[in-house]
Amino acid sequence: MFPLIAEKIILTAYLFSLFSASLFPVLSSFPLAVLVGNSVSLPIPFSLPSAQVQITIIWRRNATILATGNLRPNFTVKVDPSFQSQFSVDPVHGNLNISDLRTMDSGIYSVEIFPLGGVVQKGNITIQVYEEVGNISVVPPSAEVIEGNGLVAFNCTPVHGFVSWTKDGHRLGDNPRYLRSSGYLQIRDPLRTDAGVYTCTISNPFGNASGTANLTVYYGPETPTITVSSSQEDSSAGSFVLVNSTVNLTCLAPSNPPAKIYWNVADNMDRDVPSSPVLQLRRVQLNQGGVYSCLAINQKTELRFRNSRQAPWGSPDCSVTSVQNDSALLFVCSWTGGWPAPNLTFQGLPGDEEEIGASKLQSLLVPPFPAGISGSKVTCLGHHVTGQANCTLIPEAPSGVTLSFQASSDPKGGVTVHLRCQGTFNPVEIEWFRDKRSLIPAGSHYRLSPDKMHLTIWNFTAPQDLGDYSTVCSNPLGTQQTNLTIIGPSISEWTLAKGPQPGTASLTWTVPNKSAVTSFMIQMQGPKQHRSAEEWSTVEVLGATNRSATVIGLQPQTAYAFQIVPYLGSQAGNATQIQTLHPGRYSDLVASGFPGGFRNRLSNHNMIYYPVFTYLHSPVQGNQRRPSQ
């Protein structure tokens, strides 16, 4: 009877395998991309042991068990009841069959094979279930904004795949004013160059579709300019024209939409003046000579500008930078916003002091540099019809370069160290090194400021981040290097003395300049305690800038032992040697083998007092803590 049943089971399994092979197509490329509603068969991604070996199989999705049981010799694999409507296991090959796929079925599917007496095998298959891309729309389909005002946003839906944006057929590049998230595109402070047709494309392995939106940016008008042309033109005549010639005055004012142009002419009695960008004067006469101006008005932006003399903004701005691989100096003088353009010239540079009419002047200085250029003033003189102004800079070779640092900690004990490079230099290129290895580009927990003068180290730990830090400051005029060795939290010396009042004690200490410290623990042992590390009581926790503390409320007839422990975040440094304050000897101190004690007169015992403490703070005495009885 049993062999017959076994034959029926084998036959049933064989027929089921034939049926499932046509119902569930086996996909062999990984990861698998599948369309919603379809079916898939996930094969075991490795070879199975011989058919005679008993095999147990487990299928999982992510961490959830889908099916488990014996694959051979008798098929006993059971699918979890909550998945039986959608999942099944091929009794011959062990494939996991999934029908009517949903997006939530995406994930990592793993299979484990446990051969009896053999080695466990495991494999993973990742599937991603996609929906049809569908019809794409962008909302709003069009937008109108004024240049530099607010923001504009487009939303592309539905998102059933990967999103890409183009503008006028070109890929939308990276821009700090663009914010992209899924199908959402936001443009902050839109510029005229942002105007155009934006296309959102949604794509997945089963198709793609696009939607468009149009952005119009209104701008201007810019400050108008007037050009003059004459039928009897003389290029050297400037604004002078011949009587009876035809003169065209063109008012140019970039604007969107085009600005409305109005003219003021020399003849105030002329009321028949057209409002157009080009004013034509036929057979011009002597009484038409004089000042002509135009007014440009943008109906959308509601801005209006007249061509006139406009003073430049503020004063000229001077700068010098290293160029040509740090071999030459480029001096730049800018004075913008004026109409007409100002005249600029450099003083203090070799060569002719050439004056140019422009809002920006550049001068390149290449080796060999003139003697004394480092530390000498270079001045840019600016002349305009409305006034004059200048700016001055001093190019300097690096000198007096130093490194300093400051450590701080957060409530969780994390430490941040800020290193600062200071000195005299202009311009400067700064390279940072850690134990002679370059920190450029900065990575991990290092961050450089844009000017590279500050180095921030996050999650600073000892001893991993202790050691030598150095900088090389350079420009075409010279180079200087400096270094700083950061050591762990430590105290170089400390003193214990009778306090200013009876029953008080004063502690002072010094810290090595290169020691990274964020706090100090003042610890004490009372009369009933023994000197073991476990029995030290922390009297107070002080910040890194403190160098003194006063403890009050001590019992005059009791001896107290003190030590100070420096900390870097939650990492403790070496505690100081112990000093004891003895009863009846508030003027004599004894140090426990601590060299360089209080005026070199510390004995092996000192004096203090301690129950439970409250805090008092004195700007002169340091921090005080009073024991409560």
GIRAWO-V992217 format. One record per pair of residues at least 24 apart in sequence whose ideal C-beta (glycine too) atoms are under 10 Angstrom apart, sorted by the first residue. I is the first residue (numbers start at 0). GAP is how many residues later the second one is. D is the distance in whole Angstrom. If there is no record, write none. Layout:
BEGIN
I/GAP/D  I/GAP/D
END
This chain:
BEGIN
5/67/9  5/68/8  8/65/7  8/66/7  8/82/8  9/63/10  9/64/10  9/65/9  9/81/9  9/82/9  11/63/9  11/79/8  12/61/10  12/62/6  12/77/9  12/78/4  12/79/6  13/77/9  13/78/7  15/59/9  15/72/9  15/74/7  15/75/6  15/76/8  16/73/6  16/74/7  16/75/4  16/76/7  16/78/9  17/74/9  19/68/7  19/69/10  19/70/5  19/71/9  19/72/9  19/73/9  19/75/7  19/77/6  20/69/8  20/71/9  20/72/9  20/74/9  22/65/10  22/74/7  22/76/8  23/64/9  23/66/8  23/71/7  23/72/9  23/73/4  23/74/8  23/75/7  25/64/10  25/67/9  25/69/7  25/71/10  26/98/9  26/100/8  29/93/10  29/94/9  29/95/6  29/96/6  29/97/9  30/75/9  30/77/9  30/93/10  30/94/7  30/95/4  30/96/6  30/97/6  31/74/10  31/77/9  31/93/7  31/94/7  31/95/4  31/96/7  31/97/9  31/173/10  32/73/10  32/93/10  32/94/8  32/95/5  32/96/8  32/97/6  32/171/7  32/172/4  32/173/7  33/64/8  33/67/5  33/71/8  33/72/9  33/93/6  33/94/7  33/95/5  33/96/7  33/171/9  33/172/9  34/66/7  34/94/7  34/95/6  34/96/8  34/97/7  34/169/9  34/170/8  34/171/5  34/172/9  35/64/9  35/65/6  35/66/6  35/67/6  35/69/9  35/93/6  35/94/7  35/95/5  35/96/7  35/124/9  35/170/9  36/62/9  36/63/6  36/64/6  36/65/8  36/92/9  36/94/9  36/95/9  37/60/9  37/61/9  37/62/8  37/63/6  37/91/9  37/92/10  37/168/10  38/47/9  38/58/7  38/59/6  38/60/4  38/61/7  38/62/7  39/55/10  39/56/9  39/57/8  39/58/5  39/59/8  39/61/7  39/65/9  39/69/10  39/85/10  39/87/7  39/89/9  40/47/10  40/49/7  40/52/9  40/54/5  40/55/7  40/56/5  40/57/8  40/58/10  41/45/10  41/47/10  41/48/10  41/52/10  41/53/6  41/54/4  41/55/8  41/56/7  41/67/6  41/69/8  41/81/10  41/83/5  41/85/7  42/47/9  42/50/7  42/51/8  42/52/5  42/53/8  42/68/9  42/80/9  42/82/8  43/27/9  43/46/9  43/49/7  43/50/5  43/51/7  43/52/9  43/67/5  43/68/10  43/69/7  43/77/9  43/79/7  43/81/9  44/64/10  44/65/10  44/66/7  44/76/9  44/77/10  44/78/4  44/79/8  44/80/6  45/65/9  45/67/8  45/75/6  45/76/9  45/77/5  46/66/10  46/74/9  47/24/8  47/45/8  47/46/7  47/65/7  47/67/8  47/73/9  48/64/8  48/66/5  48/67/9  48/68/10  48/69/6  48/70/9  48/72/9  49/65/9  49/68/10  52/62/5  52/63/6  52/64/7  52/65/7  53/60/9  53/61/7  53/62/4  53/63/9  53/64/10  54/39/8  54/58/6  54/59/7  54/60/5  54/61/7  54/63/9  54/66/10  55/56/8  55/57/8  55/58/4  55/59/8  55/60/8  55/64/10  56/32/7  56/37/5  56/39/9  56/54/7  56/55/7  56/56/6  56/57/8  57/52/8  57/53/7  57/54/5  57/55/8  57/56/8  57/64/9  58/24/10  58/28/8  58/30/7  58/35/8  58/36/9  58/37/5  58/50/7  58/51/8  58/52/5  58/53/8  59/36/10  59/47/10  59/48/8  59/49/7  59/50/5  59/51/8  59/52/8  59/62/10  59/64/9  60/26/9  60/35/9  60/37/9  60/43/10  60/44/8  60/45/9  60/46/5  60/47/7  60/48/5  60/49/8  60/66/9  61/44/10  61/45/5  61/46/6  61/47/8  61/48/8  62/44/10  62/45/9  62/47/9  63/43/9  65/30/7  65/32/9  65/43/8  65/44/10  65/45/10  66/27/10  66/29/7  66/44/10  67/44/9  67/46/10  69/44/9  69/46/10  70/42/8  70/43/10  70/44/10  71/43/9  71/44/9  95/29/8  97/29/8  97/31/9  100/26/8  100/28/5  100/29/9  101/27/6  101/29/9  102/25/9  102/26/5  102/27/8  102/28/6  102/57/9  103/25/8  104/24/5  105/24/9  127/76/9  127/77/8  129/30/6  129/31/6  129/74/4  129/75/6  129/76/6  129/77/9  130/27/8  130/28/10  130/29/4  130/30/8  130/73/8  130/75/9  131/26/10  131/28/7  131/29/10  131/72/9  131/74/7  131/75/7  131/77/9  132/25/8  132/26/9  132/27/5  132/28/6  132/68/9  132/69/5  132/70/7  132/71/6  132/73/7  132/74/5  132/75/6  132/76/5  132/77/10  133/24/6  133/25/10  133/26/6  133/27/10  133/68/8  133/73/9  133/75/7  134/67/10  134/74/6  134/76/8  135/24/9  135/27/10  135/47/9  135/63/9  135/64/6  135/65/8  135/66/5  135/72/9  135/73/5  135/74/6  135/75/4  135/76/9  136/63/9  136/72/10  136/74/5  136/75/9  136/76/9  137/27/10  137/45/9  137/47/9  137/60/7  137/61/8  137/62/5  137/72/9  137/73/4  137/74/6  137/75/4  137/76/10  138/44/10  138/72/9  138/74/8  139/73/7  139/74/9  139/75/10  140/70/8  140/71/8  140/72/5  140/73/7  141/55/10  141/70/9  141/71/6  141/72/4  141/73/8  141/74/7  142/44/9  142/47/9  142/55/9  142/70/7  142/71/8  142/72/5  142/73/7  142/74/9  143/51/10  143/70/9  143/71/8  143/72/5  143/73/8  143/74/7  143/156/8  144/42/8  144/44/10  144/45/5  144/49/9  144/50/9  144/70/7  144/71/7  144/72/6  144/73/7  144/74/10  145/44/8  145/71/8  145/72/5  145/73/7  145/110/10  145/152/9  145/154/7  145/155/5  145/156/9  145/157/9  146/42/8  146/43/6  146/44/6  146/45/6  146/46/10  146/47/9  146/48/9  146/70/5  146/71/7  146/72/4  146/73/8  146/109/8  146/154/8  147/40/10  147/41/5  147/42/7  147/43/7  147/44/9  147/69/9  147/71/8  147/153/10  148/40/8  148/41/8  148/68/10  148/69/9  148/152/9  149/37/10  149/38/8  149/39/8  149/40/8  150/26/9  150/28/9  150/35/6  150/36/6  150/37/5  150/38/7  150/39/7  151/33/9  151/34/7  151/35/5  151/36/9  151/37/10  151/38/6  151/42/8  151/46/10  151/61/10  151/63/6  151/64/10  151/65/9  152/26/9  152/31/7  152/32/7  152/33/4  152/34/8  152/35/10  153/29/9  153/30/8  153/31/5  153/32/8  153/33/8  153/44/6  153/46/7  153/57/9  153/58/10  153/59/5  153/61/8  154/27/9  154/28/6  154/29/5  154/30/8  154/31/9  154/45/9  154/58/9  155/26/8  155/27/4  155/28/7  155/29/7  155/42/9  155/43/9  155/44/4  155/45/9  155/46/7  155/54/9  155/55/6  155/56/10  155/57/9  156/25/9  156/26/6  156/27/9  156/43/9  156/45/9  156/54/8  157/25/8  157/44/8  157/51/10  158/24/4  158/25/9  158/41/9  158/43/6  159/42/6  159/43/9  159/44/6  159/46/9  159/47/9  159/49/9  160/40/9  160/41/5  160/42/5  160/43/3  160/44/8  160/45/8  160/46/8  160/47/7  160/48/9  161/39/9  161/40/7  161/41/5  161/42/7  161/43/10  161/46/9  162/37/7  162/38/7  162/39/6  162/40/8  163/35/9  163/36/8  163/37/5  163/38/8  163/39/7  163/44/9  163/46/9  164/33/6  164/34/7  164/35/6  164/36/8  165/30/10  165/31/9  165/32/7  165/33/5  165/34/8  165/35/7  165/44/9  165/46/9  166/26/10  166/27/8  166/28/9  166/29/5  166/30/7  166/31/5  166/32/8  166/48/8  167/27/9  167/28/4  167/29/6  167/30/8  167/31/9  168/27/9  168/28/8  168/30/8  169/26/9  169/29/10  171/26/8  171/27/9  171/28/10  182/28/9  184/28/9  186/28/8  186/30/10  189/25/7  189/26/10  189/27/5  189/28/10  189/29/9  190/26/7  190/28/8  191/24/10  191/25/5  191/26/9  191/27/5  191/28/8  191/62/9  191/63/10  191/64/7  192/24/8  192/26/10  194/24/9  194/61/8  215/40/8  215/41/9  215/84/9  216/39/7  217/37/8  217/38/5  217/39/7  217/80/7  217/81/9  217/82/4  217/83/5  217/84/10  217/85/10  218/35/8  218/36/7  218/37/5  218/38/10  218/79/8  218/81/9  218/82/7  218/84/9  219/33/7  219/34/5  219/35/3  219/36/6  219/37/9  219/38/9  219/39/6  219/76/8  219/78/5  219/80/9  219/81/7  219/83/7  219/85/8  220/30/10  220/31/10  220/32/4  220/33/7  220/34/4  220/35/9  220/37/9  220/38/4  220/39/9  220/40/9  220/74/9  220/75/4  220/76/7  220/77/5  220/80/8  220/82/6  220/83/7  220/84/5  221/30/8  221/31/6  221/32/5  221/33/7  221/37/9  221/74/8  221/76/10  221/81/10  221/83/7  222/29/10  222/30/7  222/31/9  222/73/8  222/82/5  222/83/8  222/84/7  222/85/8  222/87/7  222/114/9  222/116/6  223/26/10  223/27/5  223/28/6  223/29/4  223/30/9  223/31/10  223/35/8  223/37/8  223/53/9  223/69/8  223/70/5  223/71/8  223/72/5  223/80/10  223/81/6  223/82/7  223/83/4  223/84/9  223/115/9  224/25/9  224/26/8  224/27/5  224/28/8  224/29/10  224/69/9  224/82/6  224/114/8  224/115/9  225/24/7  225/25/6  225/26/8  225/27/10  225/37/10  225/53/9  225/66/7  225/67/8  225/68/6  225/81/6  226/24/9  226/25/7  226/51/10  227/53/10  227/64/9  228/49/10  229/51/9  229/54/8  230/51/9  230/52/10  230/53/10  238/50/9  238/52/10  238/53/9  239/49/9  240/40/9  240/43/6  240/47/9  240/48/8  241/42/8  242/40/8  242/41/7  242/42/6  242/43/6  242/45/9  242/46/9  243/38/9  243/39/5  243/40/7  243/41/8  244/36/9  244/37/9  244/38/8  244/39/6  245/34/7  245/35/7  245/36/5  245/37/7  245/38/7  246/32/9  246/33/7  246/34/4  246/35/8  246/36/10  246/37/5  246/41/8  246/45/10  247/30/6  247/31/7  247/32/5  247/33/8  248/28/10  248/29/7  248/30/4  248/31/8  248/32/7  248/43/6  248/44/10  248/45/8  249/26/10  249/27/6  249/28/5  249/29/8  249/30/10  249/44/9  250/25/9  250/26/5  250/27/8  250/28/7  250/41/9  250/42/9  250/43/4  250/44/9  250/45/7  250/55/10  250/56/7  251/25/7  251/42/9  251/44/9  251/55/9  252/24/8  252/41/8  252/42/9  252/43/4  252/44/9  252/45/9  252/51/10  252/52/7  252/53/10  252/54/8  253/42/9  254/41/6  254/42/9  254/43/5  254/44/10  254/45/9  254/46/8  254/48/8  254/50/9  255/42/8  255/44/8  255/45/9  256/41/7  256/42/7  256/43/6  256/44/9  257/38/9  257/40/8  257/41/10  258/35/10  258/36/9  258/37/4  258/38/6  258/39/5  258/40/8  258/41/10  258/42/9  258/44/9  258/45/8  258/46/8  259/35/9  259/36/7  259/37/5  259/38/8  259/39/7  259/44/9  260/33/6  260/34/7  260/35/6  260/36/8  261/31/9  261/32/7  261/33/4  261/34/8  261/35/7  261/42/9  261/44/9  262/29/7  262/30/7  262/31/5  262/32/8  263/27/8  263/28/7  263/29/5  263/30/7  263/31/7  263/42/8  263/43/10  264/25/8  264/26/9  264/27/6  264/28/9  264/29/10  265/24/3  265/25/6  265/26/6  265/27/10  306/32/7  307/31/7  308/29/8  308/30/6  308/31/8  308/75/9  308/76/6  308/77/6  309/27/7  309/28/6  309/29/4  309/30/9  309/74/9  309/75/10  309/76/8  310/26/8  310/27/6  310/28/9  310/31/9  310/73/7  310/74/9  310/75/4  310/76/7  310/78/10  311/24/6  311/25/5  311/26/3  311/27/9  311/29/9  311/30/6  311/47/7  311/70/7  311/72/6  311/74/8  311/75/9  311/77/8  312/24/4  312/25/8  312/46/10  313/75/8  313/77/10  314/65/10  314/67/7  314/73/10  314/74/4  314/75/7  314/76/6  315/26/8  315/28/7  315/43/10  315/44/10  315/45/9  315/63/9  315/64/5  315/65/8  315/66/4  315/72/10  315/73/6  315/74/6  315/75/4  315/76/10  316/43/10  316/63/9  316/65/10  316/74/6  316/76/10  317/28/9  317/43/10  317/60/7  317/61/8  317/62/5  317/72/9  317/73/4  317/74/7  317/75/4  317/76/10  318/61/10  318/72/9  318/74/7  318/107/9  318/108/8  319/43/10  319/45/9  319/58/8  319/73/6  319/74/9  319/75/5  319/76/10  319/106/6  319/107/5  319/155/9  319/156/10  320/105/10  320/106/5  320/107/10  320/108/10  320/154/9  321/105/5  321/106/8  321/107/6  321/152/8  321/153/5  321/154/6  321/155/9  322/41/7  322/42/10  322/43/9  322/104/10  322/153/9  323/40/8  323/42/7  323/43/10  323/152/9  324/151/10  325/101/9  325/103/6  325/148/6  325/149/7  325/150/6  325/153/9  326/39/7  326/40/7  326/148/10  326/149/6  327/36/6  327/37/6  327/38/4  327/39/7  327/41/9  327/148/6  328/34/9  328/35/7  328/36/4  328/37/8  328/38/10  328/40/8  328/44/8  328/49/10  328/66/6  328/97/10  328/98/8  328/146/8  328/147/5  328/148/8  329/32/6  329/33/8  329/34/5  329/35/8  329/36/10  329/97/9  329/146/10  330/30/8  330/31/7  330/32/5  330/33/8  330/34/7  330/47/6  330/49/8  330/62/8  330/64/8  331/28/7  331/29/7  331/30/5  331/31/8  331/48/9  331/61/10  332/25/10  332/26/9  332/27/7  332/28/4  332/29/8  332/30/8  332/45/9  332/46/9  332/47/4  332/48/9  332/49/7  332/57/9  332/58/7  332/60/9  333/24/9  333/25/6  333/26/5  333/27/8  333/28/9  333/46/9  333/48/10  333/57/9  334/24/6  334/25/8  334/26/9  334/45/8  334/47/5  334/48/10  334/49/8  334/54/7  334/55/9  334/56/8  335/24/8  337/44/9  337/46/5  337/47/9  337/48/7  337/49/10  338/45/9  338/46/9  338/47/9  339/44/8  339/45/7  340/43/8  341/39/10  341/40/5  341/41/6  341/42/4  341/43/8  341/44/9  341/45/9  341/46/8  341/47/9  342/38/8  342/39/7  342/40/4  342/41/7  342/42/10  342/45/9  343/36/6  343/37/7  343/38/5  343/39/8  343/40/10  343/46/9  344/34/9  344/35/7  344/36/5  344/37/8  344/38/8  344/45/10  345/32/6  345/33/7  345/34/6  345/35/8  346/30/8  346/31/7  346/32/5  346/33/8  346/34/6  346/43/9  346/45/9  347/25/9  347/28/6  347/29/6  347/30/4  347/31/6  347/32/9  347/44/8  347/45/9  347/46/9  347/47/9  348/24/8  348/27/9  348/29/6  348/30/9  348/31/10  348/46/10  352/28/9  354/26/8  354/28/8  356/26/9  356/27/10  364/30/8  364/111/8  364/112/10  365/110/9  366/109/7  366/110/10  368/26/9  368/28/10  368/107/7  368/108/7  372/24/9  372/103/10  372/104/7  373/24/10  373/25/9  373/50/10  373/51/10  373/52/9  373/101/9  373/102/10  373/103/5  373/104/7  374/24/9  374/49/9  374/51/10  374/102/9  392/33/7  392/34/10  393/30/9  393/32/6  394/30/9  394/31/6  394/32/8  394/80/8  394/81/9  394/82/6  395/27/9  395/28/6  395/29/6  395/30/5  395/31/9  395/32/9  395/79/8  395/81/7  395/82/9  396/27/9  396/28/7  396/29/9  396/31/10  396/76/9  396/77/9  396/78/7  396/79/9  396/80/4  396/81/3  396/82/8  396/83/8  397/25/6  397/26/7  397/27/4  397/28/9  397/29/10  397/30/6  397/31/10  397/32/9  397/73/10  397/74/9  397/75/4  397/76/7  397/77/7  397/79/8  397/80/6  397/81/6  397/82/4  397/83/9  397/84/9  398/24/6  398/25/5  398/26/7  398/74/9  398/78/10  398/79/8  398/81/6  399/24/5  399/25/9  399/80/8  399/82/9  400/24/7  400/27/9  400/29/9  400/70/7  400/71/9  400/72/5  400/78/10  400/79/5  400/80/8  400/81/5  401/69/9  401/80/6  401/82/8  402/29/10  402/52/9  402/66/7  402/67/8  402/68/6  402/79/6  402/80/7  402/81/4  402/82/10  402/83/10  403/80/7  403/109/9  404/50/9  404/52/9  404/55/10  404/64/8  404/79/7  404/81/6  404/108/10  404/109/9  404/111/7  405/110/9  405/112/10  405/138/8  405/139/10  406/50/9  406/53/7  406/79/9  406/82/9  406/108/9  406/109/5  406/110/7  406/111/5  406/112/10  406/137/7  406/161/7  406/162/8  407/52/10  407/110/6  407/135/10  407/136/8  407/161/9  408/51/9  408/108/10  408/109/4  408/110/7  408/134/10  408/135/9  408/158/8  408/159/8  408/160/4  408/161/8  408/162/10  409/108/10  409/159/8  411/157/9  411/158/8  412/105/9  412/106/10  412/154/9  412/155/9  412/156/4  412/157/3  412/158/8  413/44/8  413/45/6  413/46/8  413/47/9  413/155/6  413/156/8  414/42/8  414/43/9  414/44/7  414/45/4  414/46/7  414/47/9  414/50/9  414/101/8  414/103/6  414/152/10  414/153/6  414/154/4  414/155/8  414/156/8  415/29/9  415/31/10  415/40/7  415/41/7  415/42/6  415/43/8  415/44/6  415/102/9  415/153/9  416/28/10  416/38/8  416/39/7  416/40/5  416/41/9  416/42/10  416/43/4  416/48/7  416/52/9  416/69/7  416/99/6  416/101/10  416/151/9  417/29/10  417/31/10  417/36/6  417/37/7  417/38/5  417/39/8  417/42/10  418/27/10  418/29/10  418/34/10  418/35/7  418/36/4  418/37/8  418/38/7  418/50/6  418/52/9  418/65/7  418/67/8  419/29/9  419/33/7  419/34/6  419/35/8  420/28/10  420/30/10  420/31/8  420/32/5  420/33/8  420/34/8  420/48/10  420/49/10  420/50/5  420/51/10  420/52/7  420/61/8  420/63/10  421/31/8  421/51/10  421/60/10  422/30/9  422/48/9  422/50/6  422/57/7  422/59/8  423/49/10  423/56/9  424/48/6  424/49/9  424/50/6  424/52/9  424/53/9  424/54/10  424/55/8  425/49/8  425/51/9  426/47/10  426/48/5  426/49/9  426/50/9  427/24/8  427/25/8  427/43/10  427/45/5  427/46/7  427/47/6  427/52/10  428/43/9  428/44/7  428/45/5  428/46/7  428/47/10  428/50/9  429/24/10  429/25/9  429/41/6  429/42/7  429/43/5  429/44/8  430/39/9  430/40/7  430/41/5  430/42/8  430/43/8  430/50/9  431/37/7  431/38/8  431/39/6  431/40/8  432/35/8  432/36/7  432/37/5  432/38/7  432/39/7  432/48/9  432/50/8  433/31/8  433/33/7  433/34/7  433/35/6  433/36/8  434/31/10  434/32/5  434/33/5  434/34/8  434/35/9  434/50/10  435/31/10  435/32/7  435/34/7  435/47/9  437/34/10  438/30/9  438/31/10  438/32/10  456/29/9  456/59/10  458/110/9  459/26/9  459/56/7  459/58/10  459/108/8  459/109/8  459/111/10  460/107/8  460/108/8  460/109/10  460/110/7  461/24/9  461/25/9  461/26/4  461/27/7  461/54/7  461/106/6  461/107/9  461/109/5  461/110/10  461/111/8  462/24/9  462/25/7  462/108/9  464/51/9  464/103/10  465/48/10  465/49/10  465/50/7  465/102/9  483/29/9  483/30/7  484/29/6  485/28/6  485/29/8  485/30/5  485/82/10  486/25/7  486/26/10  486/27/5  486/28/5  486/29/7  486/30/10  486/86/9  487/24/10  487/26/10  487/27/7  487/28/7  487/29/9  487/78/8  487/80/6  487/83/8  487/84/10  487/85/5  487/86/8  488/26/6  488/27/6  488/28/5  488/29/8  488/30/9  488/31/9  488/55/9  488/76/8  488/77/4  488/78/6  488/79/4  488/80/9  488/82/7  488/83/7  488/84/3  488/85/8  489/24/9  489/25/5  489/26/9  489/27/8  489/76/6  489/78/10  489/83/5  489/84/6  489/86/9  490/24/8  490/26/8  490/29/8  490/56/10  490/72/10  490/73/6  490/74/9  490/75/5  490/82/8  490/83/8  490/84/9  490/85/5  490/86/10  491/84/10  491/104/8  492/83/8  492/84/10  492/98/10  492/101/8  492/102/8  492/103/5  492/104/7  492/105/9  493/26/10  493/53/9  493/54/10  493/68/9  493/69/9  493/70/6  493/82/5  493/83/9  493/85/8  493/97/9  493/100/8  493/102/9  493/103/8  493/104/9  493/108/10  494/53/9  494/84/8  494/94/8  494/96/9  494/99/9  494/101/9  494/102/6  494/103/4  494/104/8  494/106/10  494/107/7  494/111/9  495/55/10  495/64/9  495/65/9  495/66/6  495/67/10  495/68/10  495/80/10  495/82/10  495/83/4  495/84/8  495/85/6  495/93/6  495/94/9  495/95/8  495/98/10  495/101/8  495/102/7  495/106/7  495/109/10  495/110/4  495/111/8  495/112/8  496/53/10  496/82/10  496/84/9  496/89/8  496/90/9  496/92/6  496/101/6  496/102/9  496/105/9  496/109/8  496/110/9  497/56/10  497/83/8  497/87/9  497/88/4  497/89/6  497/90/9  497/91/8  497/108/9  497/109/7  497/110/9  498/51/5  498/52/7  498/53/7  498/55/8  498/82/9  498/87/8  498/108/9  498/109/9  498/110/10  498/122/8  498/125/9  499/50/8  499/52/10  499/118/9  499/120/9  499/121/7  500/49/9  500/51/7  500/52/10  500/53/10  500/120/10  500/123/10  501/50/10  501/52/9  501/54/7  501/84/8  502/48/9  502/49/7  502/50/6  502/51/5  502/52/7  502/53/6  502/55/10  502/83/9  502/104/9  502/105/9  502/106/6  502/123/10  502/124/9  503/46/6  503/47/7  503/48/4  503/49/8  503/50/6  503/77/10  503/82/9  503/103/10  503/104/8  503/105/8  503/117/9  503/120/8  503/122/9  504/44/9  504/45/7  504/46/5  504/47/8  504/49/6  504/55/7  504/57/8  504/74/10  504/76/5  504/81/8  504/84/10  504/101/7  504/102/6  504/103/4  504/104/8  504/105/10  505/42/7  505/43/8  505/44/5  505/45/8  505/46/10  505/92/10  505/102/10  505/115/7  505/116/8  505/118/9  506/32/9  506/33/10  506/35/10  506/40/9  506/41/6  506/42/5  506/43/8  506/44/7  506/55/6  506/56/10  506/57/7  506/69/10  506/72/9  506/74/10  506/99/10  506/101/9  506/115/8  506/116/10  507/38/10  507/39/6  507/40/5  507/41/8  507/42/10  507/56/10  507/90/8  507/114/8  508/37/9  508/38/6  508/39/8  508/40/9  508/55/6  508/57/9  508/67/7  509/37/7  509/86/10  510/33/8  510/34/10  510/35/10  510/36/7  510/55/7  510/62/10  514/29/10  514/51/7  514/53/9  514/58/8  515/28/9  515/50/9  515/52/5  515/53/9  515/55/10  515/57/9  516/26/9  516/27/5  516/28/10  516/29/10  516/49/5  516/50/7  516/51/6  516/52/10  516/56/7  517/25/8  517/26/5  517/48/9  517/49/6  517/50/6  517/51/6  517/52/9  517/53/9  518/24/6  518/25/6  518/27/9  518/46/9  518/47/8  518/48/5  518/49/8  518/50/8  518/51/10  518/53/10  519/24/8  519/26/6  519/27/9  519/29/8  519/44/6  519/45/7  519/46/6  519/47/7  519/53/10  519/56/10  519/103/10  520/42/9  520/43/7  520/44/4  520/45/8  520/46/7  520/51/8  520/54/9  521/24/9  521/27/5  521/29/8  521/40/7  521/41/8  521/42/6  521/43/8  521/91/10  521/101/8  521/103/8  522/38/9  522/39/7  522/40/5  522/41/7  522/42/6  522/52/7  522/53/9  522/55/9  523/27/7  523/30/10  523/36/6  523/37/7  523/38/5  523/39/8  523/57/10  523/84/6  523/85/9  523/86/5  523/89/9  523/101/10  523/103/10  524/34/9  524/35/7  524/36/4  524/37/8  524/38/9  524/53/8  524/55/9  524/83/10  524/85/8  525/28/10  525/29/9  525/32/7  525/33/9  525/34/6  525/35/9  525/82/9  525/83/8  525/84/5  525/85/8  525/101/9  526/28/8  526/30/9  526/31/5  526/32/6  526/33/7  526/34/10  526/56/9  526/82/9  526/83/9  527/30/9  528/31/10  528/32/8  528/81/9  529/31/10  530/30/6  530/32/9  530/47/7  530/49/9  530/61/10  532/42/9  535/25/9  535/26/9  535/27/7  535/29/9  535/39/8  535/42/9  536/73/7  536/75/9  536/76/9  537/27/8  537/75/10  538/25/10  538/69/9  538/71/7  538/74/6  538/84/10  538/86/6  538/88/9  539/73/7  539/75/7  539/83/6  539/84/9  539/85/5  540/24/10  540/26/8  540/82/10  541/80/8  541/81/6  542/80/9  543/24/9  545/76/6  545/77/6  546/75/7  547/70/10  547/72/9  547/73/7  547/74/3  547/75/8  547/76/10  548/72/8  548/73/5  548/74/5  548/75/7  548/76/8  549/66/8  549/67/10  549/68/7  549/70/10  549/71/5  549/72/6  549/73/7  549/74/4  549/75/8  549/76/10  550/30/9  550/57/6  550/58/7  550/59/7  550/62/8  550/72/9  550/73/7  550/74/5  550/75/8  550/76/8  551/56/10  551/57/8  551/61/9  551/62/10  551/64/7  551/69/9  551/72/5  551/73/7  551/74/5  551/75/8  552/55/10  552/56/6  552/57/8  552/58/7  552/59/10  552/60/8  552/61/9  552/63/10  552/71/9  552/72/8  552/73/4  552/74/4  552/75/8  552/76/8  553/27/8  553/29/9  553/32/9  553/53/7  553/54/5  553/55/2  553/56/7  553/57/9  553/72/10  553/73/7  554/28/8  554/52/10  554/53/9  554/54/5  554/55/8  554/56/9  554/72/9  554/74/10  555/27/6  555/28/8  555/30/8  555/51/8  555/53/7  556/25/10  556/26/4  556/27/7  556/50/10  556/52/9  557/24/9  557/25/6  557/49/8  557/50/8  557/51/6  557/52/8  558/24/6  558/25/10  558/26/9  558/46/7  558/47/8  558/48/7  558/49/8  558/50/9  559/45/10  559/46/8  559/47/6  559/48/3  559/49/6  559/50/6  560/31/8  560/44/8  560/45/8  560/47/8  560/49/10  561/44/7  561/45/10  561/46/6  561/48/9  562/29/9  576/25/10  577/26/9  577/27/10  577/28/9  578/24/9  578/25/9  578/26/8  578/27/5  578/28/10  578/29/9  579/24/7  579/25/4  579/26/5  579/27/7  579/28/8  580/24/7  580/25/4  580/26/3  580/27/4  580/28/8  581/24/7  581/25/5  581/26/10  582/24/6  582/26/9
END
